[in-house]
Amino acid sequence: MRTKVPNTNQFIELKKQIVREALEGGNAAFVARQHGLSPKTVSQWVRDYREEVEEEMAKKDQDQVSVLSEDVDLKKQLDQALKLIGKLKVENEILQDLLKK
């Protein structure tokens, strides 16, 4: 019984994922052993896809930084909104007290 071979796009994405693991870990031979592959094969994939994978990794890092800065902005907006709510509650209580008199 033959194992189903993934289509070309899936195979390329699998190779790029393995290259990403090798670049992040710094050890292609270790990654090759984890996946049951020849270290020479993984090293060749690293040479073939290094530039593309590094660009993808850099873009992902930039996206994460962007999300973090958005989080900081949202936190500031939330803090400002909570302060305003607090002021409005106090103002509302004062006005209600004045109406009762």
Backbone hydrogen bonds, N-H to C=O, Kabsch-Sander energy under -0.5 kcal/mol:
donor,donor_aa,acceptor,acceptor_aa,energy
11,F,7,N,-2.5
12,I,8,T,-2.6
13,E,9,N,-2.4
14,L,10,Q,-2.3
15,K,11,F,-2.5
16,K,12,I,-2.6
17,Q,13,E,-2.2
18,I,14,L,-2.1
19,V,15,K,-2.6
20,R,16,K,-2.5
21,E,17,Q,-2.3
22,A,18,I,-2.3
23,L,19,V,-2.8
24,E,20,R,-2.7
25,G,21,E,-2.5
26,G,22,A,-2.2
27,N,22,A,-0.6
31,V,27,N,-1.9
32,A,28,A,-2.6
33,R,29,A,-2.2
34,Q,30,F,-2.1
35,H,31,V,-1.6
36,G,32,A,-0.5
36,G,33,R,-0.9
37,L,32,A,-3.2
42,V,38,S,-2.1
43,S,39,P,-2.6
44,Q,40,K,-2.2
45,W,41,T,-2.4
46,V,42,V,-2.4
47,R,43,S,-2.1
48,D,44,Q,-2.5
49,Y,45,W,-2.8
50,R,46,V,-1.9
53,V,49,Y,-2.9
54,E,50,R,-3.0
55,E,51,E,-2.1
56,E,52,E,-2.1
57,M,53,V,-2.6
58,A,54,E,-2.4
59,K,55,E,-2.5
60,K,56,E,-2.3
61,D,57,M,-2.3
62,Q,58,A,-2.4
63,D,59,K,-2.5
64,Q,60,K,-2.2
65,V,61,D,-2.2
66,S,62,Q,-2.5
67,V,63,D,-2.4
68,L,64,Q,-2.4
69,S,65,V,-2.4
70,E,66,S,-2.1
71,D,67,V,-2.3
72,V,68,L,-2.1
73,D,69,S,-2.2
74,L,70,E,-2.7
75,K,71,D,-2.4
76,K,72,V,-2.2
77,Q,73,D,-2.4
78,L,74,L,-2.6
79,D,75,K,-2.6
80,Q,76,K,-2.4
81,A,77,Q,-2.5
82,L,78,L,-2.6
83,K,79,D,-2.2
84,L,80,Q,-2.3
85,I,81,A,-2.4
86,G,82,L,-2.3
87,K,83,K,-2.3
88,L,84,L,-2.7
89,K,85,I,-2.3
90,V,86,G,-2.0
91,E,87,K,-2.6
92,N,88,L,-2.6
93,E,89,K,-2.4
94,I,90,V,-2.3
95,L,91,E,-2.4
96,Q,92,N,-2.4
97,D,93,E,-2.3
98,L,94,I,-2.2
99,L,95,L,-2.0
100,K,96,Q,-1.6
101,K,97,D,-0.9
